[in-house]
Amino acid sequence: MLYPLKFKPLFKEKIWGGHKLQTILGKNFSPLPNCGESWEIAAFNEASNIITNGFLKDNTLEDILPIYMGDLVGEKVFDTYGETFPLLIKFIDANDDLSVQVHPNDDMSEKLYGQNGKTEMWYVVQANPGAYLYSGFEKSITPDEYIEKVNNNTFTDTLKKQEVKTGDLFFLPAGRVHAIGAGCFIAEIQQTSDITYRIYDYNRKDAGGNARELHTELAKDAIDFKVYDSYRTEYESNVNQPVKLVSSPYFTTHLLEMDIPMKRSYASLDSFVIYICIAGHCTISDDKGNTVFISQGESMLIPADTNSVIIIPGESSRLLETYIGE
């Protein structure tokens, strides 16, 4: 019988990484000097998290998906994605500016690479004073002007620069140009994909002294050049009530802020559910009699054959809840 699954993080060294995964979330990524990412739940390109609890302990998510199929991820999800786990959950520590980049949509990705595109969302867990990120365009430019501005190092002047604080939210559909700035510590939910087109990288060099590869022409075909009124997702906090943050074909995400027990019912959902603990700690009990503890910085997968859970928080706890479907 399946039960709520916890996982061992996968840590990624990045030239722009820092130490907030350790200092804020208490994760141990030694001996990496600049840890930029912690992959919390993933099963993609030989990177698959190891289960740390219950009778499936020491198996990977990739190991068990072909065995439990729809019971694990949902019948509709398995019919759509097969043995590819459709989401990748990360924490990102930007000690330095990340490159300006864009991701192609499903149609372009399928045509060129035979895989999904990448739509994602960012929830700001913590931000240093003055920290900012880029999301979308501030002013309209043409594809030819884009090439010119990348070549003369003025492309970021066209982008919407957003100062951020804890709790800020950005939904990033495929095609939206974006970059995380130094001082941002972010929880990311994304489609499972590794296709990233790097547009601008501040003329940085890698460890070998080489300029990092740019994908200027490919990015031109992927970019949504439209200027939108707003790129920040606004929402109203509502303690002890689920607050919908994102609703898309790729994932739906709620914020659960609570200081009293909350019941969540999933009998009609037909999808796995992921909890990302942003603050505090909780005890989660399912309708099968399983009880699992989760604390800040941990993530948990609730199998699709679970009908309901009861979340019992500490004094004040905050979870991101995400699943497939709207």
N, C-alpha and C positions, 0 to 999 in steps of 0.2 A: 504494500500500500504506500503510495507516494505521500510525502509530507513536506513542510516548508524547508527549502534548501538554502544553506549558507555556503559561502565560497571563499577560497584563498585568493587574495588579489594578485594580479599580474602587474609588476612595476616596470615602467618604461623610462629609460634614460633619455633626456632631451637637452639640447644645448641651452634652451631657455628655462629649464626646470629649476626648482628650488627645494625647500624643506617644509612647506606647509602641510603636506601629507603627514609628516611626522609631528610637527608642532601643534597643529590644530586637530588632526584626527587620530594621532597616536599610532600611526602605522610605522612598521619597521621595514624600510626599504634598503637598509645597509647591504652592500657597500656602495650603492649608487651615489655619486657625488651630487648629481643634478637630476633628481627624479621629477619628471614633468607630468606623468600620467599614472594613475592607478586604474587598471581595467578591472572593474568589480564583477561584472557578469558578461561573459563573452564566449563564443565558440566559433572562431573564424580564423582561417589561414594558420592553422597549427597553434593558435593561441586559444586555449580553452581553460577556464577556471576549474580548479579542483574542489570538489565538494568536501566540506569539513565536518559535517554532522550526520548522524543516523547511519542506517545500514548501507547507504550508498557512498559513505565516506571513502575518499581516495580515488573515486572515479571522477572523470571530468564531465562537464555538461555535454560535450561532444560525444562521450561514450554512451550516455544514457538516452540521448534523444532518439536514436533509431530503435531503441528497445521500447520506450514508453510512448513515443509518438504523440497522438492526440490527447492521451491522458495527461501528458506533461505540458504541451503547448496549446492544446485546443484543436478540435477536428478541422475547423476552417483554416486555422493558422497552418496546420501541417499540410493540408491540401494545397495551400498557396505557396508555402516556403520549403516544404519537404524537410530534409535533414539540415537545412541552414537555419540556425537560430536567428530570428529577424531583428533583434535589438542588441546594441552594445552600450553598456553602462560604464561611465568613466567619472573619475575626479581629475581635474586639470589644474596644476599649479603653474601659473605664468610668473616666473621671477623676472623674466625679460619679455619683450614684445614677441608674439608669435607672428609668423609670416601672414601676409594678406593672401587670402585664398578663396576658392569657390569650389563647389561640388556639382557634378553634372546630375541631371534628373534621371529617372528610370529609363526613359526611352533612349537617351544618349548612351547611358552606361550599358544597357543591354546590347545595343548595336555594336559598341566598340569593345566591350569587355565581357559580355555575357553575365553580368551581375547587376544588383540593384544600384540605384543612385544613392545619394545621401541627403536626407532631410534630418535636421537635428534641433535640439533645444538646449539652451543654457540657463541654469539657475545659479545665481551668484551666492555662494556660501559665505564668502568673506571677501572684502576688498580694502586695500590700503587707501588712505586719504588721497584723493585725486586720481585714483585708478580709472581707466577708461577702456572701452573697446570700440571697434568699428562694426557697424551693421548697416548694409545698404548704402545707397547714394544720397548725398546731400544736394547735388546738382546734376542735371541731366547732361550726359555725354554720349557721343556716337561711338560705335565700335572702332572707327579710325582714330578718334580722339583718345580713346582708351589706350591704343597701341602707342601713340605719341607720348602720353603722360607716363606710361610705364617706362618707356625708354629714357625720358628726361627726369625720372625720379620725383614726379609731382602727382602721382596717381592718388596717394592718400588724401590730397587736398580736395578730391571730389567726393570723399566718403563721409557718411554720417558718424561723427565722433560722439560717443555717449559716456558721460561720467557715470559710474555705477556704485551701488552700495548693496549690502546684504539683502537678499530677497528679490532683487531685480531679475526679470525674466525676459528672454529673447527667444523667439521661435524663428528658425532659420531654414526656410524651404530651400531645396536644391535650386541653385542658380543665384542665390543671394551672396554677394561679396561680403566677407567678414574677416575679423582678426581680433584675437584676445590681446589686450594690452598688459603690460607689466603691472603686477600687484593684484591681479584678479585670481581668485580661487573659485573654481566653477564645478558644478555637477552637470554632466552632459548625458543626454539620452539621444541616441542616433540610430538610424537604420544601419544594419550590418553592411559595411562597405569600407574599403580602404582607398577609394578613388578621390584624391585631392589634387587640385590644380593650384600650384603655388604661383602667385602673380607677382608679388614683391616681397623681398626679404631684407630690406634695409642694407643691402650690399654686404651682408655678413658672410664670413667664411666658415667652413666646417672644420673639424679637428685636424684635417690634413692641409688646411690653408686654401681650400678650393671654394669657389663660389657655389652655393647650393643651386640645384637645377630649378629653373623656372619653366612654366608651361603656358606662356603668354598666348599663343595661338589657340591651343585647346581651350583655354579659359574663355577666350572671346566667344566661342560657340556655345559655351555653357552659361554665360552670365545673363541674368535678367537685368537689363539696363533701365527698367522703369523706376522712377522715383516715387516712393510711397509717402503718405502723410506721417506715418509713425512706424518705427521698427521695434519699439519696446512694447511688450505685452503687459497691459495694465490689468490688475485684479484687486479685489478687496479681500483682505483677510477675514476669516470667520471662524473663530476658535470653536472646536468641537463639531464643525460641519465641514464636509468635503468641499473644496473650492476647485472648480475646473480651471486649469491653466492652459491646456492645449487640447484641441480636438482635431485630429487629422486622420487620413486613411492609414498612416504608418504607426501612429501611437496616440493614445489619449493619456493625459497626465493630470492628476489632482494633487493639490496640497492638502495634507491632513495635519492640522495643528490641534493639539488636544491636551487637556489636563484631566479628563475623565474617560472612562472606557468608551470605545466606539465599535459598533458592529458594522462589518462590510459584507454584503451579500453578492455572490458571483455566480449563482446557479444558472443564469441565462447568458453569461458572458461569452463562453466558449473561447477563452484565452487564458494563458498564464497571467499572473500579476506579479510585478516587481515592486518591492519597497526599498527605498533608499533613505536611510536614516540621516537626516541633516543635523538634527540637534536632539539632545536628551537620549532616552532609551525606552524601550517598550518590551512587553511580553505579548507574543502573538499566539493565540490558540485557535486551531481550526476545528471544523465540525467532525473530524475523525478522531479527536482526542489527543492530537499532537500539540505540544507547547514549545515554542522556541523564543529565545531572548535575542534582541537586536539593539545595538547601541550606536551612538554617533559614528559615522564613517563606515558602517556596515550596510550591506545590501542583502536582500533575501528574495527568493523566487517561490511564489505560491503556485503549485501545479494547477492546471486547468480543471482537474476533476474535483477540486475543492469547492464546496457550495457556499461556505461562509467562514469568516474569521472574526474573532473578537480581539481588539487591540487594547491592551491595558498599559497606559503610558506611565512614565515617571512623573515628576512634578510638572514638567512642561516639555513636550516632545513634538518634533516636526518631522514628517515623512513626506517624500514624494512617492506617489502611487502611479504606476504606469502599466499599460496593457495594450494589446493590439485591437484596433477597432475604435469606433466613435460612440 
